Amino acid sequence: MTPKVDKEKCIGCGACVAVAPNTFAMGDDGKSEVTNPTGDPEATIQSAVDGCPVQAITLE
């Protein structure tokens, strides 16, 4: 499964980066982006997906 961030939905809260910092980072636009799809364990990435307040992250 590969995480994807919907930039239209992302509000840049940083929750995903706090949970899975080896997978997500804040981009120059102030929104989250995937930097390494396998940077964190799958369960950690799932926690980041579940913790997104606007459901901007999906696993494909």
Order of alpha helices (4+ residues) and beta strands (2+ residues): beta-alpha-beta-beta-alpha-beta
